[in-house]
């Protein structure tokens, strides 16, 4: 990979780096920018996360830099780890003294002692992350590439600097990082490195769920996530961290009738959604949209293979999956559940006559998430039959048009009944109870079915008739809240 010294110096010609250089020289510390920031320069990827390693006390350098930056610089010191962080504008600077590490068999937390730059580069996870530029004035911009990381970048290879068995046994999270970088960058994992992941895969069990899901999220957010998940499967890690996804794998044939491999179908849907959305939770919904299929799979001699209600089964499975993986059990999980639960509805509209009532109900249930739901449904078209793809794509256009027309006319998205429970209680002199709930529901159903428009007067008159005919209720106030009789 040919890069001129002038290009390197132009890249390093930043006020923040010159300030770090000056601070290091004043403290008589060797100082290097290392890791991802250097790697991304050669890959033409923008980055604002800068790792600085010094031969000496990284915390001292961080304090000096924060002081020079002055107002707007936020310093955090982690004495236990001998590291410090400075946040300034859009930069996140990490400072550490060069060190060497040793590990025990049951922990990924190392024993740390001061070391040389060579020691520090030896402990790096991959050759492409061991590249460093010197920041001291006399050697400013000097490249240190002890493991031929530039050649590996040229050849699109992920490889460990030292023996991969030691690298992965010491810190098993690096196995997932290898897969994540392969997915993000489109690189191949070097054969020896890949074989070592296979050998050490069970070591992933000592890594915290939070660390694992952080890498998993980065794989999901990569340009083509299927690369990462196929590697997770081939290395045996997927079976350990996400057995529900692996359960989708495999196609079965009976009486000459087969079904598709839902694992590879799911990855295709995830890749499709990644082309149109960076929403992490929509991508999770794509990954989980068919997760209920193994538990609902049945053989019917008349219908063939069926997966009835797999969307509802998937919705029920999500809380358990999120809890185990330490994913958030809040509105993000509920959003994912909603998308998975509803993902069959637009498809059913495509296959049937698109009635106004069905569209209103879909708008009511999806609310503001209707556009994301439609994106997932369109991404779910993975047939190899071009005619089938053309037909479904065209029909989804009809559904989208109908959604727009109904929304403009009936204002159903995030629908609130024009006559609410408080008004019902006022009109009939009721306390909260069964009749109030039934009347509210009857009004909602009448609007969704198109029996009455989504307007107050129409809903009020409908309520009066329903109340009298079904419950024998007589109003004690009129619609202007005046007492009657």
MOWO-V500381 format. One record per residue. N is the residue number from 1. PHI is phi in radians with two decimals (999 if undefined). PSI is psi in whole degrees, -180 to 180 (none if undefined). Layout:
# MOWO-V500381
[[N/PHI/PSI] [N/PHI/PSI]]
This chain:
# MOWO-V500381
[[1/999/110] [2/-1.54/117] [3/-2.35/128] [4/-1.35/159] [5/-1.09/-33] [6/-1.11/-42] [7/-1.09/-40] [8/-1.10/-47] [9/-1.14/-36] [10/-1.11/-41] [11/-1.12/-39] [12/-1.50/1] [13/-1.44/70] [14/-2.23/141] [15/-0.96/-42] [16/-1.11/-38] [17/-1.30/-37] [18/-1.12/-37] [19/-1.16/-41] [20/-1.10/-43] [21/-1.01/-48] [22/-1.07/-44] [23/-1.09/-43] [24/-1.11/-43] [25/-1.12/-39] [26/-1.13/-31] [27/-1.61/2] [28/1.00/44] [29/-1.95/133] [30/-1.15/140] [31/-2.50/135] [32/-2.42/144] [33/-1.64/133] [34/-2.46/161] [35/1.47/-139] [36/-1.04/-36] [37/-1.11/-39] [38/-1.25/-46] [39/-0.97/-46] [40/-1.19/-25] [41/-1.06/-46] [42/-1.25/-22] [43/-1.69/4] [44/1.02/39] [45/-1.92/131] [46/-1.18/145] [47/-2.69/143] [48/-2.15/5] [49/-1.65/117] [50/-2.10/121] [51/-1.70/127] [52/-2.03/128] [53/-2.04/137] [54/-2.15/154] [55/-1.58/91] [56/2.46/-152] [57/-1.52/107] [58/-1.12/-33] [59/-1.12/-39] [60/-1.07/-43] [61/-1.14/-42] [62/-1.03/-43] [63/-1.12/-41] [64/-1.15/-41] [65/-1.16/-45] [66/-1.07/-39] [67/-1.13/-44] [68/-1.16/-37] [69/-1.19/-33] [70/1.25/-141] [71/-1.04/134] [72/1.75/-10] [73/-1.69/132] [74/-2.07/116] [75/-1.75/132] [76/-2.20/128] [77/-1.95/134] [78/-2.12/83] [79/-1.05/-37] [80/-1.01/-37] [81/-1.74/-4] [82/1.19/30] [83/-2.20/163] [84/-2.58/155] [85/-2.24/139] [86/-2.16/123] [87/-1.81/128] [88/-2.57/119] [89/0.92/-123] [90/-1.69/9] [91/-1.65/145] [92/-2.20/109] [93/-1.81/128] [94/-1.97/128] [95/-2.02/135] [96/-2.62/147] [97/-1.37/145] [98/-0.95/139] [99/-2.63/162] [100/-2.10/155] [101/-2.26/152] [102/-2.38/148] [103/-2.16/151] [104/-1.64/164] [105/-1.16/-29] [106/-1.86/17] [107/-2.60/147] [108/-1.72/9] [109/-1.60/116] [110/-1.46/159] [111/-1.45/128] [112/-2.04/140] [113/-2.49/159] [114/-1.04/147] [115/-2.60/-174] [116/-1.62/173] [117/-1.05/-38] [118/-1.07/-43] [119/-1.02/-43] [120/-1.16/-41] [121/-1.21/-33] [122/-1.09/-32] [123/-1.49/-4] [124/-1.19/154] [125/-1.25/-44] [126/-2.38/156] [127/-1.02/-35] [128/-1.28/-14] [129/-1.81/5] [130/-1.75/0] [131/-1.19/143] [132/-2.50/147] [133/-1.96/132] [134/-1.27/140] [135/-1.92/-5] [136/-1.15/144] [137/-0.96/-45] [138/-1.20/-23] [139/-2.16/23] [140/-0.98/122] [141/1.59/0] [142/-1.18/130] [143/-1.62/134] [144/-2.06/116] [145/-2.33/73] [146/-1.23/-19] [147/-2.03/20] [148/1.00/44] [149/-1.09/-32] [150/-1.12/-40] [151/-1.12/-40] [152/-1.13/-36] [153/-1.14/-42] [154/-1.05/-37] [155/-1.67/6] [156/1.00/54] [157/-2.18/138] [158/-1.76/120] [159/-2.55/143] [160/-1.39/150] [161/-1.14/-41] [162/-2.01/-165] [163/-0.95/118] [164/-1.10/-29] [165/-1.09/-39] [166/-1.25/-44] [167/-1.00/-46] [168/-1.43/-31] [169/-1.20/-39] [170/-1.10/-50] [171/-2.36/90] [172/-1.08/-22] [173/-1.04/-25] [174/-1.07/-25] [175/-1.11/-44] [176/-1.24/-33] [177/-1.12/-38] [178/-1.04/-45] [179/-1.19/-39] [180/-1.09/-45] [181/-1.12/-38] [182/-1.06/-40] [183/-1.26/-42] [184/-1.21/-41] [185/-1.73/-13] [186/1.30/27] [187/-1.58/163] [188/-1.72/149] [189/-1.51/126] [190/-0.94/141] [191/-0.93/-49] [192/-1.10/-38] [193/-1.17/-43] [194/-1.08/-46] [195/-1.06/-35] [196/-1.20/-36] [197/-1.09/-43] [198/-0.99/-43] [199/-1.22/-35] [200/-1.84/10] [201/-0.96/-36] [202/-1.17/-17] [203/-1.16/-16] [204/-1.09/-19] [205/-1.14/-20] [206/-1.53/-4] [207/-1.52/141] [208/-1.15/151] [209/-1.05/-36] [210/-1.08/-42] [211/-1.17/-41] [212/-1.12/-46] [213/-1.23/-27] [214/-1.10/-44] [215/-1.20/-38] [216/-1.08/-42] [217/-1.09/-38] [218/-1.18/-35] [219/-1.15/-45] [220/-1.05/-35] [221/-1.53/1] [222/-1.28/163] [223/-1.01/-38] [224/-2.34/85] [225/-1.04/-26] [226/-1.01/-31] [227/-1.00/-48] [228/-1.13/-42] [229/-1.26/-33] [230/-1.15/-39] [231/-1.18/-40] [232/-1.04/-38] [233/-1.21/-49] [234/-1.14/-30] [235/-1.50/-9] [236/1.51/0] [237/-1.30/-34] [238/-1.04/-41] [239/-1.05/-31] [240/-1.40/-42] [241/-1.70/-19] [242/-2.63/63] [243/-1.08/-29] [244/-1.10/-36] [245/-1.25/-41] [246/-1.14/-28] [247/-1.11/-18] [248/-1.29/-16] [249/-1.29/141] [250/1.92/143] [251/-2.06/139] [252/-2.12/144] [253/-2.14/136] [254/-2.47/132] [255/0.90/37] [256/1.37/3] [257/-1.92/124] [258/-2.04/166] [259/-2.12/160] [260/-1.24/160] [261/-1.33/109] [262/-1.27/-18] [263/-1.19/-53] [264/-1.23/-32] [265/-1.07/-45] [266/-1.05/-43] [267/-1.14/-35] [268/-1.16/-41] [269/-1.10/-42] [270/-1.09/-43] [271/-1.09/-41] [272/-1.10/-45] [273/-1.19/-29] [274/-1.20/-20] [275/-1.31/-19] [276/-2.18/-5] [277/-2.67/137] [278/-1.73/10] [279/-1.21/110] [280/-0.98/-41] [281/-1.37/-27] [282/-1.21/-37] [283/-1.16/-38] [284/-1.09/-41] [285/-1.07/-40] [286/-1.08/-42] [287/-1.15/-31] [288/-1.82/2] [289/-1.10/-29] [290/-1.95/17] [291/-1.09/-22] [292/-1.47/-2] [293/-1.13/-43] [294/-1.02/-35] [295/-1.42/-12] [296/-2.03/4] [297/-1.19/126] [298/-2.44/152] [299/-1.84/124] [300/-2.08/121] [301/-0.97/-29] [302/-1.55/-38] [303/-1.73/-16] [304/1.48/-147] [305/-1.33/132] [306/-2.21/154] [307/-2.37/50] [308/-1.02/133] [309/1.08/26] [310/-1.14/-27] [311/-1.16/-39] [312/-1.27/-36] [313/-1.10/-43] [314/-1.07/-42] [315/-1.01/-41] [316/-1.26/-29] [317/-1.34/-26] [318/-1.04/-46] [319/-0.99/-40] [320/-1.16/-42] [321/-1.12/-47] [322/-1.10/-41] [323/-1.13/-44] [324/-1.13/-37] [325/-1.52/-1] [326/1.10/34] [327/-1.45/159] [328/-1.15/132] [329/-1.72/52] [330/-2.22/-148] [331/-1.10/-24] [332/-1.18/-40] [333/-1.16/-42] [334/-1.12/-38] [335/-1.06/-47] [336/-1.06/-44] [337/-1.03/-45] [338/-1.06/-47] [339/-1.11/-43] [340/-1.13/-43] [341/-1.09/-39] [342/-1.61/-4] [343/-1.15/-17] [344/-1.48/-19] [345/-1.11/-51] [346/-1.04/-35] [347/-1.12/-39] [348/-1.15/-35] [349/-1.13/-36] [350/-1.14/-40] [351/-1.41/-19] [352/-1.98/-179] [353/-1.23/130] [354/-1.39/94] [355/-1.50/152] [356/-1.03/-41] [357/-1.06/-45] [358/-1.11/-39] [359/-1.18/-42] [360/-1.03/-43] [361/-1.16/-38] [362/-1.14/-43] [363/-1.09/-41] [364/-1.12/-45] [365/-1.31/-35] [366/-1.48/-33] [367/1.04/-136] [368/-1.21/-10] [369/-1.60/9] [370/-1.07/-38] [371/-1.18/-41] [372/-1.13/-40] [373/-1.06/-44] [374/-1.15/-36] [375/-1.07/-44] [376/-1.11/-43] [377/-1.10/-39] [378/-1.22/-35] [379/-1.20/-22] [380/-1.34/-4] [381/-1.47/98] [382/-2.12/13] [383/-1.05/146] [384/-1.52/-2] [385/-1.55/108] [386/-1.04/-32] [387/-1.19/-39] [388/-1.16/-41] [389/-1.09/-45] [390/-1.07/-42] [391/-1.12/-49] [392/-1.16/-39] [393/-1.07/-44] [394/-1.12/-42] [395/-1.18/-35] [396/-1.14/-33] [397/-1.09/-38] [398/-1.14/-44] [399/-1.09/-44] [400/-1.07/-43] [401/-1.11/-42] [402/-1.14/-41] [403/-1.02/-44] [404/-1.15/-44] [405/-1.11/-47] [406/-1.15/-40] [407/-1.10/-44] [408/-1.13/-35] [409/-1.46/-44] [410/-1.95/-9] [411/0.88/57] [412/-1.59/-26] [413/-1.05/130] [414/0.94/41] [415/-1.02/132] [416/-2.10/128] [417/-0.98/135] [418/-1.15/-21] [419/-2.08/114] [420/-1.71/179] [421/-1.08/-37] [422/-1.10/-42] [423/-1.16/-40] [424/-1.04/-44] [425/-1.13/-40] [426/-1.10/-48] [427/-1.11/-39] [428/-1.84/3] [429/1.11/40] [430/-1.79/155] [431/-1.60/170] [432/-1.02/136] [433/3.13/-171] [434/-1.05/-43] [435/-1.08/-39] [436/-1.10/-47] [437/-1.09/-42] [438/-1.17/-39] [439/-1.18/-42] [440/-1.02/-44] [441/-1.17/-39] [442/-1.10/-40] [443/-1.11/-47] [444/-1.03/-48] [445/-1.10/-38] [446/-1.14/-39] [447/-1.20/-45] [448/-1.14/-32] [449/-1.45/-6] [450/1.42/13] [451/-1.23/-39] [452/-2.29/154] [453/-1.30/163] [454/-1.41/68] [455/-2.41/152] [456/-1.11/-50] [457/-1.09/-42] [458/-1.11/-43] [459/-1.15/-38] [460/-1.13/-47] [461/-1.13/-39] [462/-1.08/-43] [463/-1.04/-44] [464/-1.03/-44] [465/-1.14/-45] [466/-1.07/-44] [467/-1.09/-41] [468/-1.30/-46] [469/-1.26/-34] [470/-1.72/-29] [471/-2.19/-3] [472/1.14/28] [473/-1.52/135] [474/-1.97/131] [475/-1.16/144] [476/-1.82/-9] [477/-2.42/156] [478/-1.58/-178] [479/-1.20/-15] [480/-1.64/11] [481/1.26/21] [482/-1.55/139] [483/-1.14/142] [484/-1.77/152] [485/1.26/none]]
